[in-house]
Amino acid sequence: MTNPLAGLEKTVGKDMLHKIQTSNILCVGAGGIGCELLKDLALSGFRRVQVIDLDTIDVSNLNRQLLFRSKHVGMAKCIVACQVAAEMVPPLSVNEEENDSANGSSNGNSSNLPKVTYQAHHGNVCDTSKFNVPFVKQFDLVLNALDNVEARRRVNRLCLAANIPLIEAGTTGYLGQVTVIHKGSGVACYECKTQETQKVYPICTIRSTPSMPVHTIVWAKELYKLLFHSKVEESMLFEDPASDEPSTYMEGVFQLREQLANSTFDTKTSKQVLQDLYATEIQKQLDMDRYKAAKKTPTCLDLTMLENGMQRSAPTTTTEIWSLEDSVAALAACIQQASQTPKNELLQEFDKDDDLAMRFVTAASNLRSSVFGIEPLQSLYSAKGIAGNIIPAIATTNAICAGLQILQAFKILKQQLLLEQQQKDRAELQLGKTCLYVNCIRNRTRNGLYLTASALEDPNPNCFVCKNAVIPLALNVEEWTLQDFLERIVKKRLGFEEPTLMLQGDFIWEEGDGAEDDYQVNLPKKLTALPCGGIQHGTVLEIDDNSQNLSIQVSVTHQDVWEGDEVPDFPFSVGNMPVKKKEEEKPTSSESASAAAVAKPTDDDDDVVEIIDDDEVTTSGGDRKRPAEDGGKSPPRSKRRRVKK
């Protein structure tokens, strides 16, 4: 038998191929890019790979995620992906097997090669009890194929703390990018850049594990399409009745669509569809244990409440949040109105400027949010502000970016091999001049290029994650409580997992292993009323997170007057607020259009839904850290007085 890797061996050399086959690789994410990446890793000869992913396989994944089949629906992505990818690793050649026998090896592998092991971890990479700095340190490099900012920040910080190279990738439609992050090389990290206002969410999250209002709003838009579009299969909620797994709601959907086509309305059918979507389907998924990775376990919609809602009049307010009964009444009223609307006037797809469509989506999303315990519920006015656009995932873009990640991996492993041959320490690894930032663009440049490369960027000096920059924070210290501060700024905005807060060297809040519960008394207090003089204008607050080896300082400025037509409740500003961009001139050539595409990094992959928040304000200054090199635990800090009251 010929060696399937003979071509690769001639290209990179025998020693480099051996390095590839013996390296220990971590892949985070097994979705759109992840499937392509695992396929490429296997076919390139990588034999030791571990995969982290929390999602299960959904029907909507099958047309783009090549490792999955219909029989896998409902199973964990990482488990199936590892099983399939492991079988794709090229077998050993005849010569290697003969050498194996001569050396007395009996495991079917060359005596100096590890056994093919693709290990799955079905869980959330943000789980600090499992995936921490010591865990990451066992790998030669980490490959990211993630679909959300929170997880990307977590992996970014873990790799910086462990000083392990991280290869980042993301796609949005025809656009994609690949870059390398490494602490020791002094290059920019993921959090050195301000996050784009556009956000991308995977379809499997929309369908199975929503956690934010925007997820349920997108789901409601797809429900609108499922009921009113001329082609029912256009909706991502469509389930083929001929599939192996019977649908709980499609029979009712088809009945309702038939009634709409005949301009008739039956309250009983509408009620049954809502019961199927918000109760029967949820219970089915609960029985199959498909929500174990969700942040909150969903609960079925109360049928008594559903019955009461069907008998109510539809709400008319646009600024107040509807009750669940009001939302049911609004949905029923929308369906009835649709049945009475001429078919040529009924919109087939959601339009936020259409009154019927907007009322339908608001009601449907709020019911979905209540099922999954997502807060806050939305008024029609606020839901309209969140509603955005859908951009489909392009499988080819995923494949291109995954291939680019493999090429970057080869470069990193080559540098590691040279250090090993020179008997130098791995800490001396330098990738700044070896690896590149590569963009995949839709419109080719004047030179005919669809891939453009540039040097890795320098760190942002204001990045608190990798440059230990002091973070300026402006807020009204007289209105904010410690609980609001922790939830909205420390955890949500800055991405801390288990924060410890200190004022003048004394603890005022603590989380994580060994944390005391006595600090709960501080949560409802205003910032100015906290111990040690409280948080006042000019206070410098220290925030630590041992789970990420991250320690920062926040310089607080009191501000009670805010500019703008619409000021949100409890406004705050982290870092320097960016100047509002002036309207840019239109590009004068295809090359300038391509350049604009290159300059705009994308964020997520997978089967994606992109939400464009027109009015969202972003803040400048990324997040980044400087970790200790101690296997994930900071040196024991001197014991300080713990202040509880």
Disulfide bonds with the S-S distance in Angstrom:
none
